[in-house]
Amino acid sequence: MTATADGIGVLGSAAFTAARDAARGRLLAARDGDHWTGRLSSSALSTATAMAALRIVDGHTRDGRHVERMSRGATWLRDRQLADGSWGDTPASPGNLPTTILCWSVLAAFDEDAARAGGGRPYEDAVTRGAEWIGRASGGTDPATLVAALERLYGADRTFSVPILVHAAVCGRLGDPAARSTWSLVPQLPFELAALPRSWFHLVDMQVVSYALPALVAIGQVRHARAPGAFPLRQLRDLAVAPTLRTLTDIQPPGGGFLEATPLTSFVTMSLAAMGRAGHPVAVRGVRFLVASQRADGSWPIDTNLATWCTTLAVGALDAGNRGLTATLGPGERGAIRDWLLGQQWTRIHPATRAAPGGWAWTDLDGGVPDADDTSGAVLALACLSRADGGSPAAAVREAAQGGIRWLTNLANRDGGIPTFCRGWGRLPFDTSCPDITAHFLAAAAAWEKVPGVADAQGTTRAIAAATRYLDATRRVDGAWWPLWFGNQEHPDQANPVYGTARVVRACRDPLGAAWLLAAQAADGSVPSAPGLPATIEETAVAVEALAVMAESAADATLRDRAREGAARGVAWLLERTDGGRVFPAAPIGLYFARLWYDEELYPLVFTVAALERAARCGVSRA
């Protein structure tokens, strides 16, 4: 079908009904029993770091147990090199310097290994083209130039720049991996600070963000072991080695994967192996995680899964329609999902971040860490499920929701905004306040405001008022908000104002934000993050959902009409782009730790279902 400029061709049409049913059916079919798991894109960066970790471990054990697996990874990397010689974070991403350095480093090491073993140079062309691209991007591939290029790129935040240099060092790109001069090029991270009480962290000059504590310890230790500093720091750090290794052991999850993240686990594992501790329990468990995480095609994803996040998104999308969840899920199915979500709530202090009980992580696996976005999502999903069941929510559900809202309230920063993980570190990404996460908290609290004893505490009331003031203060001059965890690779600032603004509008019914979305809408009905950029299903869908909310609830009649028309035009575009609700290509709009791009196959589907369900509910369609 062809979308018309004003969307009239789809309003109340059979095509809309068919697309809505098809998309909803696909989402229901994607459910894994009592939850949704999703599938993250394969990652060149993850594949490169995992290969480097396994290679150096094999170099110490000398048993060659990972040769075949590393060979599959190297072939995958070689085949995913872009035409210009670079690598991007995902197969659909443009090349960037950090990922290209990581891929080039490990393929160069593997190529040299093959030559020494008499197997020729199977990766020579890829290595040469990668080096040429790095030379054009940074000025050269000599060690000093690489170090300077990464310093320019990351500035004072060493969360990712130092791990990249460690990776390059173990792969021989900074010189002889056994030479002190090589390791002297790697900045020393203050791993000794990990021996301090966690409550002191905000008082010292932490050079990494909170989630990167494992890398701080392991990378700081390998630098100290290979190129120790001068007196008295050398002696101080010698004393800190044993206690911080115990800390590293204590915070490693049973499954071995720190945050379920392949890069972080790889950096820790390769660092331990590079300092002669390949047999340390942390390294052994890290290798076990990496082996289990590799995909059949030889690649690794950036993280194992976003099961909790995907599940709460799916519940919210299915609940957006006229009859809510009762139209799509039976009582038994809703109960199973509810019980699964209740089982994901953390009921003890998290060993890595010291987060209090009451929050939810993004995954159902033991490497997850409680965070604000997933906690808000779970609290909202429990409200949707309880509303579908009718009557008063069960005591266990009320207690879980109350604990989640209390957890979010206590997380709020001094500016009133909600950060991702930890309150109090606050100067580097992911520990600072974020508009869309703050709006998510407001939506979660509002969902329980009429249930006595859940969201009506005095502290929550103050937090809601402070969060509202924070959103008012962080609105950009043009009326938009920028999110933290989502971006657009084509945007000049790699920002995604459509996602950030749509989430605030959905939660707060903000008229200025809605006006921004309408102004951003292209002539074809899509909503790109900046004029002239390629539109994505994900961005247009979240904008349509937000506009449909405003078409239903805006106080101003003119805005309601404009929002309804904008939502209709967006619906027409979505129907065409998804082939009537049957095709949902994912775009890499997700931003992972250290601003690494990923795509999630459920995002375009679940966002489209939410958009179509909300559009039907507000009268955009008469279906």
N, C-alpha and C positions, 0 to 999 in steps of 0.2 A: 504494500500500500504506500501511498505518498502522503506525507504530512503536509497539511496546509499551514500557511503563515499564522493563522489565528486559532488553529486547533479545532475549528468547527467540524471538520470532517470526522473527528473521533468522538465527539460528545454524544453519549448515549448510544454509540454504535455497537454492532455485533463484534466488530474488530476489537474494541476496547474490552468487552466482556471476555472474549476469547483469549486475549493477551493476558489479562488479569488472572484468569483461571490457569493458563499455562504457566505463568511465572510462579504463582502460588503453589501449583502442583510440583514444579521443579524444586522449590524450596522445601516442601514437605518431604519429597523423595530424598533430599540430601541429608536428612536427619539420620544420625547414627544411634538408633534406639531412643535413649532418653536425653540426647543432646545433639548439637551440631559441632563437627570438628573443623571442617574447612580444609583448605590446602594452600599453603604458602608457596610462592614462586621459588624456584631454584635460584641459588645465589652464587655468582662467580667469586665473590669475596669470601663467602663461607667455604666454598670448595677449595680455594687457594690456601686458606689458613688451616683447614683440616688436614690437607695434604702435607703442609709443612710440619705440622705437629706429629703426624704419623711417621714422616720421613726421619725426623731427628730421634724419635723413640726407637724406630727400627735400627738406626745407626748405633744406638747404645746396646740394644738387645742382640743385634746381629743374627736374628732368626728369620728375617725377611717375611714375616707373617702377613705384612700389609702391602706387599709389592703389587699384587693383582688389583687390589682395591685402589691403590694410589694411581696405577696405570689407567684405570677407568676414569678417575677424576681428571687426570692430565689430558686424556682424550676429550673429555667433555669441555674442558677449558679451551683447548686448542680449537675445537669446533665452534665455540661461542665467541671467539675473537671477532670484533667488529672489523669492517672493511678498512677502517683507517688505522688499525693496529692496536686499538684500545680495548678495554673491557668496561662494561657498565655493571651496576649492582645486580640488575635482573637482565634476562635476555631481551627485554623490551626497553632497556634504559640506554641513554647515551653514555659514551665513555667518560670516565673521570680519573683523576690522577691517583687517589689512594687505591682504588680497586685495581687499576692497571699496574701500579707498583707491586702490589701483592701477587697478582697473577704472573707478571713477568718474572718476579723473583723466584717463585717456586718452579715455574716451567724451565727457567735457566738452570736451576739446581738439578732438576730431573734430567734435563738434556745432558748436563755434564756427567751425571751418574750413568746414563746410558752409554755415553762415549767411553767412560772408564771400563765399563763392563763389556765393551766390544759390540755394543748394539747400535752403533751409529749415532746420529743426531736427529731423533724423531721430531723434536720440537724446535729445531734451529730457526725455521722460517718464522714461527710465531714469536720466538724470543727476539729475533732481529726486528720484526715489525713493531713489537711492543716497546723495544728500546728506542726506536726512532720516534714513536709517538711521545714517549716520556721526554725525550730530548727536545721535541718541539714545545711541549707543554711547560717544561721546567727549566730548560737550558742545558740539560745533560743528564747522564746517569752515573756520574762519579759520586762517591759517597757524600762529599761536602755539599754538592748541588742538591742531592735528594733531601738531605737534612734541612737545608735552607728552604726548599720548596714546601716541605711539610710544616715548617715553622710559620711560613707566610700564610698557609692555608688555615691552620688551626689556632694560631696565636697562643694565648696563655693556657688554653684548654688542652691538657696533655692526655685526656682520656683515650684518644684514638691515635694521635700522632706517634707517641712512644711505642705502643704495640706494633704499629706498622714498621718502625725502625728495628724492633726486635725480630720481627718476621724477616726483614731484609737481611739482618745480621746472620741469623741461623741459616739462611739460604745462600750466604756468601756474597751478597751484593754490596756489603760495606767493607769488604776485605776478608782476610782469613778469619773464619768463625772462631778460631782458637786464640786469636791475638787480642791482647789488651787494647791496642790502638783501635780495633774495630768497635769494641764495646764502649770505648770512651766517647764515641759519637752519639751514643744513646743517652739522653738525659736521665739523671738519677731520680727516680720517684721515691718519695719519703716513706718507704714501707714501714719504717719503725713507728710511724704514727698509728698504725693498726694495733699496736700494743697498748695504746691508751684506752681508757674507758670511752665507750661510744658517745656518751653525753658530752665529751670534750671536743668532738670533731668540729663543731661550729666555731670553736675558739681558736683553731689553728688554721694555717693556710693550706687547706686541702687543694691539691692540684688536679683532682679527678672528681667526677660526680659520684653520688652515693652508691649507685648500683655497681660501680667498677671496683669495689674493694678487693675482690679476688685478683684482678689484674694489678692493682696497686701493690699487693703483697708479692705475687710471683714475679712480675716484671721488675719491681724494685730489687728483689733479691738476686735475680740473675745478673742485673747490672752491677750490683755490689760484689757478687762472687767473681765476675769476670774482669771488672775494672774498679776495684775498691778505691774510695776516696782517701783523703788525708786525715790525720789525727786532728780533732778527737772524734769526728763523725764516724770514722771507720770502726773504732772500738765500740761506739754506741750502737752502730748497726750490727756488729758482730753479736752483741748481747740480744738484739731484737730478732735474730734469725729464728731461733727455736720457738719463742712464744708466738710469733706471727705465722709460722708454719702451722702451729696448733690452731690458730684462728682460722687459717685457710681450710684446714681439715674440718673444723667445726661447722663452717658455713657452707661446705659443699653438700648439696642434696644427695640422697642415697643413689639416685640415678646417674650421678656424676656430672650432669650438665648444669653449669652455673647459669641461672635464668633460662634454662633450656636453650641457650644461645650457642650456636656452633662457633662463632668467632671468639667470644669471650672464653669459652672452654678450651678452644685451640690455643689461644694466647697463653693461658695458664699452663697448659700441658707442655707446650714447646719451651716455655721459660724454665719449668722444672727440669725438663730433660736436658736443656742447654747448660744447666749448672750441675749436671751429673746426678740428678734425682729422678731419672726415668722410672725407677722402681718405687718411688714414693706412692703411698696409697691414693693421694689426690691425682697424681698423673695416671695411675692405673685405672682409676674410675673414670677419669677424663677420656682415656683411650676407649674404654668400653662404651661410653656415651657416643663418641664419634663413630665408632664402628656401627652401632645400632642406628645411627641417624642417617647414614648414607643411603641415597636412593638407588634404585635399580640401574638408572642411566649413568651413575657415577658421581652425580652432583650431591650437594648438601643444601638444605634450606637455611634461611637466616635464623629460624627458631623452629621448634618442633611443631607446635600448633598454637592457635588462638581460640581454643575450644570454648572457654567461658565467654569470651567476647563475642564470638560468633553465635553462641546460643542466646545470649541476651539480645543481640541485634535481631535475631530471627524471631524471638518471642515478641519483641516490640513491633516488628514489621507485620506479623500476622494479627496482632492486636489492633492495628491501625484502622481496620475496616469497620463497617457498620455494626456488625455483630461481634466484633472482637475475636477472641480465641475460640469462642463457642462454635464459630462457623467452620473451623478447620481442625480442631483437636478435641477428642473426646475426653471425658473426665479422667479415665485411666492414663491417657497420654499426658494430660496436663499434670497429673499427680507425679508421674515419673520424672518429668522435666523439673518440677518444683523440688522433688527430693534430691535430684542430682545437683541442682543449684545450692540447696541447703548444705549438701555434703562438700561443696567447694569452699565454704567460708572458713577462713583461718580462725581457729579457736585458741591459738597460743601465740606467744611472741615469735615473730619471724627471726630465725637465727642470723640471717644476713643483714637485714636493714633494721632490725629491732622494732619493726612495726608492731603496734599493739594488736590484740585479737579484734576481730570484727570485720576485716576487709576481705576482698576477693582478688585473686590474681587473674591474669589473662588466660591461663591454661589450667587444665585439671591435673597436670603433672607436677612432680615434687620440686622442680626447679623454678616454678613461678614465684613471684613476689607480689604481695598485696599492693594495689594501686588504686587511685581515685576513680579513674574512668570505669574500670571494671566493677568496682564496688558500687558506683552509681548505677551502672547497667544492671547489676544483679538485684539491687533494691527495687529498681523500676520493674524488672521482669517479674519479681515476686508479687508486686502490686497488680500487674496485669493478670497473672495466674489466679490470684485471690479474687479479683473482681469477676473473672469468668466463673469461678466456683460459686459465687454468691454468698451472702451471709457474712458473718464476722470471720476474719482470717484466723487460721489455727494459731495456737499459742506459739508453736515453734517458728512459724512464719513471722509473726509479730516480733518475736525476740530477735530473729535474724535481721529483720529490717531495722529495728531499733539499734542493734549493734552496729550495722553498717552506717547508719546516719550519724551515730555518735562518733564512729571512726572518722568519717569525713569531716565532721565539725571540728574535731581535735586536730585535723591535718591542716586546717586553714592557715595561710601565712598572714603576716601582719598587715599586708595590703588588702586583706579580705578575700583574695583569690585562692583557688585550690591548686596545689602542685600535684605532681604525679605520684611520687613515692614518699618523700620525707619532708617534714617541716623543719626549717632551721638552717639547712645548708645554703640554699637560696641564691647563689651567685652564678651558677652554671646551669646549662640546660637540664631539663627534666626534674629539677628541684625548685624551679621557679613557678609562679602562678601561671595559669593558662586559661584563656577565655572559654573555649569550648568545654574544657573539663569543669570549669566553674559553673557553666550553664547546665551541664549534666547533673551536677550536685543539686542545683536548684530544682530541676525537674524531678529528681529522686525524692527530695524532701516534700515537694508539692503533692506527689502521688500518695503520700501517707498522712497528709495534714489533717484529714478528717477521721483518722483512726486514733482514738485516745491512747496516750502513752508511747507513741512511736516517734513522732516528729514535732512534738509540742513542748519540748524542754526549753528552758530559758536560754541555754547556750546555743541551741539550734536556731532559735529565733534571732539571736544576735548574729550568728554566722550567716543566716540568710540575708539579713540587712547589709552586712559587710560585703557579701558576695555580689549583691546587687550594685552597691556603690563601686566595687571593683570593675564590674562590667561597664558601668557608665564612664569610668575613668580611662578604660583601655580601648574604648571605641576609637578607631582610627579617624582621621579627618574626613575621609570619604564616606564614613558610616559603616565600614566593615570591621570584622574581627579576624585576626589571623590565628589559626590553630598551631599546636606544637607537634602533634603526632601525624599530621597529614600535610602533604605538599603537592606541588605540580612541577614536574621536571622541566616544563617549558616556560614557567613563570620567571620573570627576570630575577626575582628574589627566591625562587623555588618555594614560594608560599602558596597556600590554598585558601584564599579569602572566601571562596564559595562554601567550602566545608565549614570553616569557622563561623561564618555569618549565619549559615543555614541552621547550625546547631543552636546558636544563641536565639535566633528567631523562633525556632520550634519550642524552645523551653520557656522563653520570656515574652513571646508575642510582641516583639519589638518592631514598631512601625518603620523606624529609620533603617533598620537592617533589612526589612522587607523591601523598602524602596531601593536599597542598594542592589538586592538580588534582581529586581525588575529591571534596573538600569543595566545590569551586567548581562541580561539575557540577549542572545544573538537573534538575528532575524529568523533563523530556522527553528527557534524554540529552545535550543540548547543553552546551557549556562556555563560558559568557560570562565576560568579564573582571571583572565585578562582579555581585552579585545584582540581578536585575531588568533588566539591560541586554539589548538585542536580541543574539541569538547570530549568529555568522557561520560560514560553512562553513570559512573559513581557521582560525579559532581552535579550533573543535571538532575539526577534522582533525588539527592538530598535537598536541592533547591526546590524542586517540585513539591516535596513533602512539606517543607517549611512554608511555601506559598499557599498550599492547600490548608494548612493550619490557620494562616491569616485570613484566607477566604471564609473560613468558618467562624473566626473569633474576633477579627479586628473591629474596633469600636467605630472607626470611620467607614461609612458606606462606600465612599469612592475607593478607598484602599481595598476593601473587600472585593469590589468588582475587578479592580486591576489585578489583585492577587489571583482571583479565579481565572481571569483570562490568561495570565502568565503561566499558571499551573496547567491550564488546558493546552497551551502551546508546547510546554515542556513534555506533557503526556504524549502529544502527537510525535514529537521527536523521539521519545523513548520507544514508542511502538515501532517506529521505523528502524531505529538503530538495533533493537533486540529481535528484529524479525518476528514481531508479534508475540514477544514474551518467550522466545525459544532459544535465543543465542545471547550469551552474556560474556563477551571477552573482557578480561580484567585488565585494568591499567595500573601501573605502579604509582599509586597515589599515597601509599602508606610510607611513613617514615619510622624507621626502627632506631635503636640506640645509635648515637653518633651520626645521625642523619643519613642512615643507609636506607635505600629505597627497597620496597617490596610490593608485590601485589598479592591479594588474597582472592581466590576464585569465588568466594561467597559474596564479596562486597558488591559487585554490580547486581547480582541477583537479589540479595536481601534489601539493598537500597531501592531497587526498582519495585519490589513487592510493597515496601512501605509507602512509596510514592503513589502507586496505583490504588492501594487500599485507602489511603487518606484522600486521594482525589475523588474516589467514588463516594466517600463518606460526606465530603463537603459540598457535593453537588456539581463538581467539575464534570462528572459524567452522570447520566441518569441510569447507568447499568445497575 
